[in-house]
Amino acid sequence: MNRIEKKFEELRQKREKAFVAYITAGHPSPDYFEDIMLALDEAGVDIVEVGIPFSDPVGDGPVIQEASYRSLQCGTNPTKVLNWVSNIRKKTEIPILLFTYFNPILAQGIPSFLKTSAQSGADGILCVDLPVEEAGTYKLEAEKNGLATVFLIAPNTPEERIKLITQKSSGFVYYVSRLGVTGEKDTIANDLAISVDRIKKYTQLPVLVGFGISRPEHATFVATVSDGVIVGSAFVRDLNEHAGSSQWTTHFIQYVKSLVDATKKVKVSTE
Amino acid sequence: MNILLENLFTEQKTPYPDDKGRYGEFGGRFVPETLFVALEELEQVFRSAREDSEFQKTFQYYAHTYIGRPTPLFHARRLSEHLGGAQIYFKREDLAHTGAHKINNALGQCLLTQRMGKMRVIAETGAGQHGVATATACALLGLECCIYMGTEDMERQRLNVFRMKLLGAQVIGVDSGSKTLKDAINEALRDWSLNIKNTHYVLGTVHGPHPFPWICREFQKIIGIEARKQILEQAKRLPNLLVACVGGGSNAIGLFYEFLKDKDIEMVGVEAGGKSLVPGMHAARFAGGSFGMLHGSQSYVLQDEFGQIGNTHSVSAGLDYASVGPEHAWLYKSGRVKYTYAMDDEALEAFQLCARLEGIIPALESSHAIAYVIKEAPQRNSDQIILVNLSGRGDKDVEHASKFIELEV
């Protein structure tokens, strides 16, 4: 059982909802990676999604696009990111899910990329532009190396595809709460409960919801109807504005914690 | 001669693409989940459309009465004589409405948009030719049109920006990344993933996720179907060599596809060699690229060792792209088609020579194909025939080209 699966087992016992935070590795500067990871750990985040920046992130909105660009300008590459991950492993056991596009994986070779990912201490991988239909070798190599494979399900995914995607998923299932790309929105789709139940018909895995969550009240609402909450762009934006200023880690921990607490106050019902 | 009344979408003569949109190891459908379902829907709609005689009739009606098809095949006698070798024929796609072959695909896909019951069309554009073609088809069919264009390209092609606006399209400048074609595609894909319920993305070339490379080829292969008949009528024989420039590769596939069955006919695709083959200075994907995946399709890609997409350069915006259509990648690997490149200055020379000798100002894109012909024709006997796709007219490039040519006059 890897750290992601262990974490969900632990949450089940504590009857807690999960909180996942996304950051773009190397943003706003590679110097902050360790501080950010430790801050997320301290704020009570359950799993960190570490984004490997890509030059052409078609699945991301302007905030993560800009963060990826800035990180690449600093010379970030997948090898460096995996080095940072293995360094952070000496300080924390927080489960790490790598978030990437497919071309960096292809460039290194699928088996090699997944092997070095696992060796660095990462626990799972999410490749945003790799549909399950094309994920044969990827899935096989991930399993061989003990990495969880997280796939996305969208509001327009039909039922037969939900079945297929959940079969290929491990760790958890990532439900994208709306159409479009990553980024914050003022409202969260109100038919979320129905969508989550539609997925749960096909899998025992936890179903987490992301895309567009930036406020505590969003987190509470999403946690009520699903197994957990994923927040990304909002943190990246916060780091854009504050990283490096005095007391920024304290401020960042407070902000993350407000969303973690809003998630954790929702308890799993006993039925 | 009315080629158009025949069945255009006959059954494929090659087994490609397969049902996963693969051309050998190339192609495929690598997109975020939201787009996946839209692409499946598009594939189904196109499958039913190409078998529907009403749809074919509509497409052929507009191709004939609006685009002006069939476009002529022209024997470029003075250029042939000047080069002193093979006889050169131009397939005059520059005479198609809006001045390039792009309208074939744009109109076809806008008709598909109507068939899907969608009212809004988005498209990317580099040189502006596909943007103009799409804006034109949208005006014709009464569809809302939104064109994404890199701000760098908007600067290079101001006249086309004006044309698109004149045609009622909204032009959205893309200021991210390299501010060129690939960034415009990124932005169009983002728009599409948000608005798939009412919007169709008219991708402009034989690239992108399946079924785009296939749909675009099906709408462009009329070029080769016409050219084959025309050369048989005019020269009473088939050509020895076909030449076309290759950006994404739609005009080249359009010409080549119908001739693939003729095993003796050589084919050459000409990429942009830019200023030099140093990374970032060219767009020669076969000479300088490697296996990768960009914009939903596996193919040859200009990239660094970590899979980050490289910057490109070409004097012609339409060839300035980091990847190439998957069917070309397959034709390259199988050896059926040869690929080479022409440098910026060679293309500019061809641009001038063609204007002076034939009274035809070719697009800078098509000038790359002519630049190759200038080198190749003298090597061949005068009983040989080279058929070149003159894919677009050069009026749009006159202002840009004057910056370079001025120095030599």
Interface residues (C-beta under 8 A of the other chain):
Chain A: F54 S55 D56 P57 V58 G59 G61 P62 Q65 E66 Y69 L72 N77 P78 T79 F102 N103 P104 I105 L106 A107 Q108 V128 D129 L130 P131 E133 E134 F151 L152 I153 A154 P155 N156 T157 P158 R161 I165 V176 L179 G180 V181
Chain B: K20 G28 R29 F30 V31 P32 E33 T34 F36 V37 A38 S176 G177 K182 D183 N186 L189 R190 S193 L194 N195 I196 K197 F291 G292 M293 L294 H295 G296 Q298 V301 Q303 E305 F306 G307 Q308 I309
